[in-house]
Amino acid sequence: MSATTEAARRVLPASRRPRPRPRPQGAPPSPPDLTRRVVRALRHAAPAIYGYTCVRLFCLLVLSLWAHDQGHGVWPLLADGWDSDWYLGIAEQGYAPELGTAYDANNLAFFPLYPLLVRALSTLLPGSAASVGLLVAVVASLFAAWGIFAVGDRLHGRRVGVVLAVLWGALPVGLVQWMGYTESLFTAFAAWSLYACLTGRWVWAGTLASLAGLTRPTGVALAAAVSLGALFALRRGLSWRTVTGSLLAPLGWLSYVGWVGLRLGRWDGYFAVQELWHNSIDGGVETLRRFDDHLIEDSTPELFLILICVTLIASTLLYVRCALDRQPLVLLVFTGLLLAIVLGSGGVFFSRARFLLPGFPLLLPLAVALARTSLRRAAAWVAGVVLVAGYFGGYMLLVWPSAP
C-alpha cells in the first residue's frame, strides 16, 4: 500500500472510505477463494482420510503377507482379475456390437465411465492400463472417504464423520475399494452428490448423480434419490437450480441404457443383455432361497457365502434403524432402493456384499454409537472390525474361488 493511500485512510472517516465491491450472489468464488476453501475443507477431513488410508494399508499388508505365503503376486489380484478384466477389455477394445446368445459373455452389461477414464488416462500416464485402472480406483476411494466424512460431519459432527469413513474402509469386502473395480468411483460420486443435496447444491447433486449413473447400474437408485429430494425441496419455492438438478440426475443412467438399445436395435437392449447375465428382478425369491440353503440346509456352508448372508441381513436391520432415526430423505431413498435392488435380484449372489459397498449411510447408526462411547471402547471395536476386514480381504481373493 502506498503512502498516499495510507494517508487518505487516516484522513477520511470510516463511512467515506472505499469498500471492496461484494461478489454478486450466486456467482462462483474466485480461484484464490476456492483454493482456500478446498484446503480448509481438506484439513478438516484429514483425520478421516488418514484413518481410512491406514485401514486400507493394513488390509493390503495382510493380503500381501498371505499372498506371499501362497506364492501369489498381489498386483494381479488387485488390478486385472474378474470384473477388472472386463473393464480393461472395454477400455482397450470397446463394446460388443451385437447381443449374441452366449451367457455371461456380453460386455455391454458394464457401464462406461470407468473404462473410458482408464482409456483416457492411459494415454497420459506411464504404465499399463491395468495399473492406471488401479490408480483410478485408489484415488477415487480417497475422494469417497472424504465425501463420506462430509456427510457424517454435516449430520452429526466431525467425530462421527471420521468414524463413518473408517468404518466404510473396514467393511469385510472393503478390499474391493482398492481393486480395479467401479465401487470406489461410484461411491465417490454418490457421497458428494448426497452431500450436495444436504447442503442445497442441487445442480452439483444432479451432475454427480448423472456421473454415477454412467458408472454402475445402481446409479438409478442415486438418481431417484436426488430427483425426489429436489422435488421435495421445491415446496420451499421454485428454483431453476433445483429443477435443473432433478432433471440432470437420471441423465447418465438413461443415456447409457438408451445407447445400448440403439446399438442393439431394440428398446430393451440393456435388459436383454442383463438376461444373458442371469440378472433379473424376482422380488427376493432367489435371496430367500439362498438364505435357506446357506444358513439352514447346508451343514458345511462356504464361509464367504455366510458372510454375504450376514451382510444382507445386517444391512436390512441397519436400514430399519436409519428410518427410525429419521435420516434425511435423500439418504433413505438411496439406501432403500439400493437394498431393494440387491435383495430383489435373482442374479449372482456371492457379489451382493460388494454391491452394497456404496450404501455407506447404513453405517451411520454404528458411527454415531461409536462416537458417543469412550475412546478406549471405540478404539477396541474399530480395531476388531479392521482385523476382520483384513482377514476377509485375503480370504476373498486367495481362498474364495469365484469373483468377489
C-alpha positions as a printed NumPy array, in Angstrom:
array([[  0.   ,   0.   ,   0.   ],
       [  1.415,   3.423,  -0.984],
       [  1.997,   6.271,   1.482],
       [ -0.663,   8.402,  -0.289],
       [ -3.324,   5.697,   0.107],
       [ -2.369,   5.167,   3.762],
       [ -2.654,   8.912,   4.408],
       [ -6.07 ,   9.016,   2.769],
       [ -7.257,   6.18 ,   5.04 ],
       [ -6.164,   8.192,   8.085],
       [ -7.892,  11.382,   6.897],
       [-11.198,  10.019,   5.542],
       [-13.807,   8.891,   8.054],
       [-14.676,   5.192,   8.019],
       [-18.077,   5.835,   6.429],
       [-16.432,   7.508,   3.377],
       [-13.581,   5.067,   2.812],
       [-13.861,   2.953,  -0.345],
       [-15.184,  -0.52 ,   0.38 ],
       [-14.468,  -3.704,  -1.572],
       [-17.168,  -4.468,  -4.089],
       [-19.188,  -7.504,  -2.884],
       [-19.315, -10.588,  -5.063],
       [-22.741, -10.967,  -6.735],
       [-24.949, -13.511,  -5.006],
       [-24.762, -16.905,  -6.708],
       [-21.56 , -16.066,  -8.578],
       [-18.797, -18.68 ,  -8.401],
       [-15.951, -17.937,  -5.998],
       [-12.698, -16.605,  -7.399],
       [ -9.867, -19.151,  -7.847],
       [ -7.955, -17.993,  -4.726],
       [-11.151, -18.166,  -2.637],
       [-11.956, -21.617,  -3.996],
       [ -8.453, -22.872,  -3.293],
       [ -8.591, -21.625,   0.286],
       [-11.963, -23.268,   0.826],
       [-10.778, -26.607,  -0.571],
       [ -7.61 , -26.553,   1.539],
       [ -9.611, -25.693,   4.647],
       [-12.121, -28.484,   3.946],
       [ -9.316, -30.953,   3.289],
       [ -7.634, -30.097,   6.585],
       [-10.957, -30.571,   8.357],
       [-11.354, -34.013,   6.75 ],
       [ -7.702, -35.041,   7.159],
       [ -8.254, -37.337,  10.198],
       [-10.947, -39.262,   8.297],
       [ -8.852, -39.657,   5.145],
       [ -5.797, -40.615,   7.213],
       [ -7.766, -43.158,   9.263],
       [ -9.322, -44.63 ,   6.145],
       [ -5.928, -44.914,   4.435],
       [ -4.409, -46.639,   7.461],
       [ -7.207, -49.226,   7.445],
       [ -6.739, -49.985,   3.786],
       [ -2.939, -50.16 ,   4.1  ],
       [ -3.284, -52.631,   6.969],
       [ -5.629, -54.818,   4.917],
       [ -3.249, -54.583,   1.97 ],
       [ -0.385, -55.695,   4.236],
       [ -2.396, -58.718,   5.395],
       [ -3.17 , -59.626,   1.784],
       [  0.479, -59.204,   0.78 ],
       [  1.78 , -61.483,   3.538],
       [ -0.91 , -64.063,   2.846],
       [ -0.294, -63.956,  -0.916],
       [  3.467, -64.218,  -0.443],
       [  2.957, -67.286,   1.745],
       [  0.952, -68.905,  -1.072],
       [  3.304, -67.781,  -3.845],
       [  0.883, -65.295,  -5.395],
       [  1.602, -61.789,  -6.646],
       [ -0.545, -59.032,  -5.17 ],
       [ -0.725, -56.772,  -8.21 ],
       [ -2.549, -59.288, -10.483],
       [ -5.056, -59.988,  -7.715],
       [ -5.938, -56.31 ,  -7.453],
       [ -5.526, -54.955, -10.974],
       [ -6.711, -57.39 , -13.598],
       [ -8.824, -60.166, -12.118],
       [-12.519, -60.948, -12.653],
       [-14.529, -57.765, -13.409],
       [-11.312, -55.762, -13.764],
       [-10.522, -57.803, -16.842],
       [-13.893, -56.929, -18.37 ],
       [-13.331, -53.207, -17.805],
       [ -9.831, -53.384, -19.259],
       [-11.218, -55.144, -22.31 ],
       [-13.734, -52.349, -22.822],
       [-11.023, -49.71 , -22.35 ],
       [ -8.785, -51.331, -24.96 ],
       [-11.25 , -52.801, -27.472],
       [-14.63 , -51.162, -26.917],
       [-18.08 , -52.683, -26.592],
       [-19.654, -55.678, -28.308],
       [-21.535, -54.75 , -31.496],
       [-24.412, -57.199, -31.007],
       [-26.371, -59.09 , -28.362],
       [-25.347, -62.647, -29.16 ],
       [-26.669, -65.708, -27.366],
       [-23.8  , -66.723, -25.065],
       [-24.4  , -66.362, -21.347],
       [-22.098, -64.219, -19.176],
       [-20.232, -63.006, -22.259],
       [-21.58 , -59.616, -23.39 ],
       [-19.585, -56.657, -22.074],
       [-22.49 , -54.212, -22.61 ],
       [-23.562, -55.164, -19.084],
       [-20.693, -52.998, -17.75 ],
       [-21.244, -49.239, -17.576],
       [-18.787, -46.993, -19.458],
       [-17.37 , -44.199, -17.296],
       [-14.645, -46.177, -15.519],
       [-13.231, -47.844, -18.666],
       [-13.411, -44.512, -20.501],
       [-11.357, -42.904, -17.716],
       [ -8.849, -45.736, -17.898],
       [ -8.541, -45.343, -21.674],
       [ -8.127, -41.575, -21.478],
       [ -5.593, -41.618, -18.636],
       [ -3.609, -44.455, -20.21 ],
       [ -2.619, -42.048, -22.974],
       [ -1.274, -39.587, -20.396],
       [  0.248, -41.744, -17.678],
       [  3.033, -44.332, -17.834],
       [  2.328, -47.969, -17.137],
       [ -0.259, -50.463, -18.284],
       [ -3.987, -49.881, -18.493],
       [ -4.405, -52.228, -15.501],
       [ -2.079, -50.039, -13.407],
       [ -3.983, -46.927, -14.451],
       [ -7.277, -48.575, -13.565],
       [ -5.982, -49.479, -10.125],
       [ -4.732, -45.917,  -9.63 ],
       [ -8.17 , -44.547, -10.565],
       [ -9.81 , -46.823,  -8.002],
       [ -7.416, -45.87 ,  -5.185],
       [ -7.668, -42.116,  -5.823],
       [-11.458, -42.382,  -6.12 ],
       [-11.583, -44.227,  -2.791],
       [ -9.859, -41.287,  -1.072],
       [-12.397, -38.875,  -2.535],
       [-15.125, -41.286,  -1.459],
       [-13.789, -41.348,   2.115],
       [-13.701, -37.543,   2.083],
       [-17.295, -37.352,   0.848],
       [-18.466, -39.923,   3.393],
       [-16.811, -37.883,   6.131],
       [-18.516, -34.753,   4.808],
       [-21.954, -36.375,   5.066],
       [-21.321, -37.66 ,   8.588],
       [-19.83 , -34.346,   9.682],
       [-22.776, -32.425,   8.237],
       [-25.336, -34.555,  10.083],
       [-23.643, -35.402,  13.394],
       [-20.303, -33.629,  13.689],
       [-16.667, -34.225,  12.892],
       [-16.1  , -37.226,  15.15 ],
       [-18.978, -39.159,  13.596],
       [-17.685, -38.267,  10.135],
       [-14.254, -39.687,  10.951],
       [-15.69 , -42.903,  12.38 ],
       [-18.043, -43.273,   9.402],
       [-15.184, -43.054,   6.881],
       [-13.088, -45.541,   8.866],
       [-15.994, -47.99 ,   9.144],
       [-16.569, -47.812,   5.411],
       [-12.932, -48.684,   4.813],
       [-13.171, -51.571,   7.292],
       [-16.1  , -53.379,   5.682],
       [-15.397, -57.123,   5.241],
       [-15.263, -56.806,   1.441],
       [-13.635, -53.374,   1.586],
       [-10.564, -54.645,  -0.268],
       [-12.599, -54.132,  -3.456],
       [-12.17 , -50.39 ,  -2.869],
       [ -8.523, -50.78 ,  -3.888],
       [ -9.113, -53.094,  -6.83 ],
       [ -9.735, -52.341, -10.495],
       [-13.473, -52.178,  -9.841],
       [-16.046, -49.373, -10.014],
       [-17.258, -49.352,  -6.408],
       [-14.876, -46.611,  -5.227],
       [-15.622, -44.322,  -8.164],
       [-19.351, -44.827,  -7.769],
       [-19.205, -44.243,  -4.001],
       [-17.234, -41.018,  -4.507],
       [-19.926, -39.675,  -6.842],
       [-22.69 , -40.892,  -4.517],
       [-21.186, -39.423,  -1.346],
       [-20.575, -35.977,  -2.812],
       [-23.941, -35.981,  -4.577],
       [-25.718, -36.732,  -1.304],
       [-23.65 , -34.085,   0.46 ],
       [-24.651, -31.591,  -2.227],
       [-28.293, -32.496,  -1.577],
       [-27.871, -31.941,   2.149],
       [-26.349, -28.503,   1.506],
       [-28.867, -27.461,  -1.153],
       [-26.468, -27.533,  -4.114],
       [-28.887, -29.234,  -6.481],
       [-27.063, -28.667,  -9.765],
       [-23.964, -30.298,  -8.318],
       [-26.073, -33.09 ,  -6.844],
       [-27.708, -33.808, -10.189],
       [-24.435, -33.644, -12.109],
       [-22.678, -36.075,  -9.775],
       [-25.686, -38.391,  -9.768],
       [-25.594, -38.385, -13.553],
       [-21.909, -39.377, -13.494],
       [-22.733, -42.137, -11.01 ],
       [-25.396, -43.328, -13.455],
       [-22.666, -43.767, -16.064],
       [-20.584, -45.803, -13.605],
       [-22.818, -48.561, -12.22 ],
       [-26.349, -49.899, -12.823],
       [-27.33 , -48.962,  -9.273],
       [-26.848, -45.333, -10.263],
       [-30.602, -45.418, -10.826],
       [-31.036, -45.507,  -7.029],
       [-28.979, -42.337,  -6.567],
       [-30.749, -40.624,  -9.471],
       [-34.139, -41.363,  -7.918],
       [-32.991, -40.104,  -4.513],
       [-31.645, -36.817,  -5.892],
       [-34.645, -36.181,  -8.138],
       [-37.114, -36.917,  -5.356],
       [-35.157, -34.796,  -2.889],
       [-35.106, -31.914,  -5.357],
       [-38.861, -32.166,  -5.92 ],
       [-39.483, -32.023,  -2.17 ],
       [-37.169, -29.009,  -1.961],
       [-39.393, -27.227,  -4.49 ],
       [-42.053, -26.977,  -1.813],
       [-39.955, -24.196,  -0.297],
       [-40.099, -22.254,  -3.548],
       [-39.428, -22.686,  -7.251],
       [-35.743, -22.506,  -8.185],
       [-34.131, -23.173, -11.528],
       [-31.18 , -24.798,  -9.791],
       [-33.41 , -27.297,  -8.018],
       [-35.327, -28.114, -11.192],
       [-32.087, -28.475, -13.154],
       [-30.632, -30.821, -10.545],
       [-33.705, -33.04 , -10.612],
       [-33.54 , -33.271, -14.415],
       [-29.787, -33.895, -14.552],
       [-29.75 , -36.73 , -12.009],
       [-31.117, -39.574, -14.207],
       [-29.438, -38.481, -17.449],
       [-26.314, -40.614, -17.104],
       [-28.152, -43.863, -16.421],
       [-30.791, -43.188, -19.076],
       [-28.136, -42.213, -21.625],
       [-26.239, -45.47 , -21.352],
       [-29.352, -47.664, -21.269],
       [-30.68 , -45.756, -24.296],
       [-27.36 , -46.063, -26.133],
       [-27.293, -49.835, -25.625],
       [-30.83 , -50.021, -27.003],
       [-29.798, -48.088, -30.105],
       [-26.643, -50.183, -30.549],
       [-28.613, -53.425, -30.402],
       [-31.601, -52.139, -32.341],
       [-34.181, -52.867, -29.648],
       [-35.628, -50.669, -26.926],
       [-34.956, -53.261, -24.208],
       [-31.416, -53.969, -25.362],
       [-29.747, -53.35 , -21.995],
       [-32.248, -55.542, -20.165],
       [-31.759, -58.278, -22.763],
       [-28.028, -58.14 , -22.001],
       [-28.779, -58.488, -18.298],
       [-30.915, -61.541, -19.006],
       [-27.88 , -63.164, -20.603],
       [-26.045, -62.487, -17.332],
       [-28.906, -64.143, -15.398],
       [-29.754, -60.799, -13.822],
       [-33.432, -60.166, -13.27 ],
       [-35.694, -58.887, -10.521],
       [-37.665, -61.669,  -8.823],
       [-38.796, -59.81 ,  -5.719],
       [-36.359, -61.59 ,  -3.407],
       [-37.258, -65.221,  -4.159],
       [-33.665, -66.154,  -5.008],
       [-32.346, -64.288,  -1.967],
       [-34.621, -66.208,   0.387],
       [-33.719, -69.488,  -1.299],
       [-30.022, -68.717,  -0.788],
       [-30.615, -67.876,   2.87 ],
       [-32.335, -71.221,   3.299],
       [-29.521, -73.06 ,   1.509],
       [-26.583, -71.442,   3.284],
       [-27.998, -70.813,   6.763],
       [-30.318, -73.81 ,   7.269],
       [-29.978, -76.674,   4.796],
       [-26.226, -76.802,   4.194],
       [-24.396, -78.368,   7.147],
       [-20.995, -77.168,   5.899],
       [-21.663, -73.843,   4.158],
       [-18.887, -71.849,   2.497],
       [-17.635, -69.148,   4.879],
       [-17.763, -66.412,   2.239],
       [-21.414, -67.18 ,   1.483],
       [-22.209, -66.994,   5.193],
       [-20.582, -63.544,   5.19 ],
       [-22.839, -62.48 ,   2.306],
       [-25.967, -63.665,   4.123],
       [-24.976, -61.911,   7.353],
       [-24.161, -58.718,   5.437],
       [-27.563, -58.655,   3.737],
       [-29.45 , -59.304,   6.967],
       [-27.406, -56.744,   8.918],
       [-27.898, -54.153,   6.163],
       [-31.666, -54.643,   6.306],
       [-31.707, -54.2  ,  10.086],
       [-29.488, -51.137,   9.838],
       [-31.85 , -49.622,   7.271],
       [-34.74 , -50.024,   9.713],
       [-32.632, -48.242,  12.323],
       [-31.816, -45.461,   9.848],
       [-35.521, -44.99 ,   9.181],
       [-36.285, -44.864,  12.917],
       [-33.515, -42.277,  13.302],
       [-35.267, -40.213,  10.601],
       [-32.297, -39.799,   8.358],
       [-32.71 , -37.199,   5.593],
       [-34.989, -38.319,   2.783],
       [-32.254, -38.496,   0.125],
       [-30.206, -40.911,   2.231],
       [-33.179, -43.144,   2.982],
       [-34.312, -43.263,  -0.632],
       [-30.8  , -44.023,  -1.903],
       [-30.039, -46.828,   0.556],
       [-33.605, -48.141,   0.41 ],
       [-33.554, -48.507,  -3.368],
       [-30.013, -49.896,  -3.295],
       [-31.134, -52.553,  -0.808],
       [-34.273, -53.302,  -2.824],
       [-32.211, -53.839,  -5.993],
       [-29.679, -56.092,  -4.253],
       [-32.204, -58.123,  -2.24 ],
       [-34.728, -58.324,  -5.062],
       [-32.267, -59.552,  -7.673],
       [-32.487, -63.078,  -8.994],
       [-28.914, -62.948, -10.271],
       [-25.477, -63.641,  -8.834],
       [-25.485, -63.979,  -5.045],
       [-21.844, -64.011,  -3.992],
       [-21.171, -60.413,  -5.107],
       [-24.032, -58.806,  -3.209],
       [-21.97 , -57.558,  -0.266],
       [-19.817, -55.734,  -2.818],
       [-22.911, -54.287,  -4.478],
       [-23.847, -52.733,  -1.111],
       [-20.479, -51.019,  -0.587],
       [-21.8  , -47.618,  -1.791],
       [-24.571, -47.736,   0.824],
       [-22.43 , -46.036,   3.463],
       [-25.394, -44.192,   5.113],
       [-26.379, -47.588,   6.524],
       [-23.317, -47.308,   8.768],
       [-24.409, -44.007,  10.324],
       [-26.147, -45.579,  13.378],
       [-22.964, -47.518,  14.162],
       [-20.772, -44.448,  13.649],
       [-22.964, -42.363,  15.961],
       [-22.914, -45.061,  18.652],
       [-19.131, -45.467,  18.475],
       [-18.558, -41.703,  18.5  ],
       [-20.601, -41.377,  21.679],
       [-18.823, -44.119,  23.592],
       [-15.47 , -43.821,  25.341],
       [-12.374, -43.502,  23.204],
       [-10.915, -46.742,  24.557],
       [-14.057, -48.742,  23.83 ],
       [-14.474, -47.198,  20.381],
       [-10.848, -47.952,  19.53 ],
       [-11.303, -51.587,  20.62 ],
       [-14.395, -52.011,  18.445],
       [-12.764, -50.387,  15.438],
       [ -9.614, -52.489,  15.867],
       [-11.723, -55.653,  15.916],
       [-13.594, -54.615,  12.785],
       [-10.326, -53.822,  10.987],
       [ -8.884, -57.241,  11.874],
       [-11.997, -58.919,  10.462],
       [-11.694, -56.815,   7.306],
       [ -8.047, -57.775,   6.912],
       [ -8.852, -61.47 ,   7.199],
       [-11.829, -61.459,   4.843],
       [ -9.991, -59.332,   2.302],
       [ -7.333, -62.012,   1.977],
       [ -9.893, -64.82 ,   2.146],
       [-11.979, -63.228,  -0.622],
       [ -9.067, -63.189,  -3.088],
       [ -6.971, -66.193,  -2.01 ],
       [ -9.458, -68.772,  -0.734],
       [-12.856, -67.972,  -2.246],
       [-12.683, -69.447,  -5.765],
       [-15.016, -67.045,  -7.564],
       [-15.384, -63.312,  -8.116],
       [-15.527, -61.011,  -5.052]])
